[in-house]
């Protein structure tokens, strides 16, 4: 990294003085800002924030009410943590006010200068990309026509697992080999273990873990741009290295390994396992695999997926939104340029919305209409509004079919006489919250032998 010149330091000092004067000016305006901790000059509340946006979401202060204000360096930020109603206001009722994205290092360096649909600014480019996703790539007709790809990839996974019967396995490693997006878009696999492979499965796993981590870290330069050139935490350097490695068409296929891995942990104590397999045996039988068309007839499997998404959402903190113009929310002033952080994780643990919120209880979803499609704001694994994940239908199909067949095809147990109490439940904070130490499991076939050879 080049040594900063005196000009750069002078610019940083000038910017600091400008920020101080701006802060003083804002204090003179009679604004009714949301409640929040008192900020320090210049750095705001950065010293009290967690090391990642995700960690912040899991430690949001309940004393501040349904949403709170935080002066993070140069920018104001609003954290929506304990109110599904407030999430509805920001993501639906006033969605257009908060449809934009802030310019952050993760978007610049890991998505080709904000060129993907997640990080790109609101405008013609984003609208065209979203239209392509909704009208071309993820339409019901196209997903149906490409079901054979999802089936082939899942059958390959199940075949690999069958050959490991009785041995401890790390399920996450095998789920990462499922290549649905690359085959749908480009018509080819990238992770074949051959000389012609672009990247090995092990390299891809490390790249994916790094991507999820770097998209969720709290990079100081994103909040105090004047010192961004210093890269004090080294995150930008890591993002640039990762960007040089990545084929942007393949990364999104890795969205579900962590989610299915958390299901694996929750069921390690055998809670609900018997009920799930009883439903599968009654509806599917012992002589075939579960197909996507079977899922509507498996309400308990659907409930397991919803409960896993509630407790362990893929992205516990939705990607930050940006306020496009001054407005009022619940009587509070929200200034243009304010960043809005919606904590899916804390909303899903709100005791006023959920009975025993920390317990894994799929039964809570039986007989009710709560879904994960952005209509019910107490459960938002894919977000909501204009910025909702456009591929949620594909994601849901893959997750449900994978989970159903893993339960249907195998008996699951912990290795070496382990008990659930022996599990290490430490987490890694990033865009997602995977287990620090992946769960190992031992599997045994539970279907007729001819099913595995088909």
Order of alpha helices (4+ residues) and beta strands (2+ residues): alpha-alpha-beta-beta-alpha-alpha-alpha-alpha-alpha-beta-alpha-alpha-alpha-alpha-alpha-alpha-alpha-beta-beta-beta-beta-alpha-alpha-beta-beta-beta-beta-alpha
